[in-house]
């Protein structure tokens, strides 16, 4: 099953663990702390990206301390911290409200320096047109000057009723100059919370097509295939996305030839 349903949690909550049987390169956890509460973690053999979703934090890594705050994923850009393998970090909720963050990870060996991505460093772009226009926010993509081994992290905001990941694309084969081979993982939030979206997943080589209802807090694993998303009418849809693969760290999706014609319409 590719869809992981949301469940209540507090503290550090693994959502996609290593060796999960579906994804080889990606893991994800959520971290929720009450005011004044702290958590100490260790990246082990992964490089990780800590992405603040809401609240306020201070993170100590060695002799450095990184700080950030965010009211909501729907109203403000992210603050994130890149963490290299075999790094101990301490996170404290320094605000008056609950702090929540996501931690994306992938196996890595290079010991690059930790760094912070502040909201002004996030690259924001409007992608698509008509009812498949959406806002994409690059957190750790090509917008950072610091070295990174493998991981790619960003966010997408769908307007109510709009599509994203459209025209449908995939990135499950290595074809130089045409398509990169990258796993992907989505973590969803919905506004208002009782809303929903639809995650599609299909493979033309196997003649398989599936549709999943996604709600606030759900997570979707994408080892292969085309994977467009649509928000329900009246509900804004957000998803944190993370990607990693064995080869080059490059975004090179391959769009479904049956649907690329929509890009020519105005």
HELIX and SHEET records of a PDB file:
HELIX    1   1 UNK A  119  UNK A  121  5                                   3    
HELIX    2   2 UNK A  130  UNK A  132  5                                   3    
HELIX    3   3 UNK A  260  UNK A  264  5                                   5    
SHEET    1   A 7 UNK A   3  UNK A   4  0                                        
SHEET    2   A 7 UNK A 219  UNK A 222 -1                                        
SHEET    3   A 7 UNK A 183  UNK A 191 -1                                        
SHEET    4   A 7 UNK A 236  UNK A 244 -1                                        
SHEET    5   A 7 UNK A 152  UNK A 158 -1                                        
SHEET    6   A 7 UNK A 134  UNK A 140 -1                                        
SHEET    7   A 7 UNK A 123  UNK A 127 -1                                        
SHEET    1   B 5 UNK A  11  UNK A  16  0                                        
SHEET    2   B 5 UNK A  27  UNK A  33 -1                                        
SHEET    3   B 5 UNK A  99  UNK A 107 -1                                        
SHEET    4   B 5 UNK A  46  UNK A  61 -1                                        
SHEET    5   B 5 UNK A  64  UNK A  70 -1                                        
SHEET    1   C 6 UNK A  11  UNK A  16  0                                        
SHEET    2   C 6 UNK A  27  UNK A  33 -1                                        
SHEET    3   C 6 UNK A  99  UNK A 107 -1                                        
SHEET    4   C 6 UNK A  46  UNK A  61 -1                                        
SHEET    5   C 6 UNK A  80  UNK A  83 -1                                        
SHEET    6   C 6 UNK A 115  UNK A 117 -1                                        
SHEET    1   D 6 UNK A  11  UNK A  16  0                                        
SHEET    2   D 6 UNK A  27  UNK A  33 -1                                        
SHEET    3   D 6 UNK A  99  UNK A 107 -1                                        
SHEET    4   D 6 UNK A  46  UNK A  61 -1                                        
SHEET    5   D 6 UNK A  88  UNK A  93 -1                                        
SHEET    6   D 6 UNK A  38  UNK A  42 -1                                        
SHEET    1   E 4 UNK A 163  UNK A 164  0                                        
SHEET    2   E 4 UNK A 229  UNK A 231 -1                                        
SHEET    3   E 4 UNK A 197  UNK A 203 -1                                        
SHEET    4   E 4 UNK A 208  UNK A 214 -1                                        
SHEET    1   F 2 UNK A 169  UNK A 170  0                                        
SHEET    2   F 2 UNK A 254  UNK A 255 -1                                        
SHEET    1   G 2 UNK A 172  UNK A 175  0                                        
SHEET    2   G 2 UNK A 179  UNK A 181 -1                                        
END                                                                             
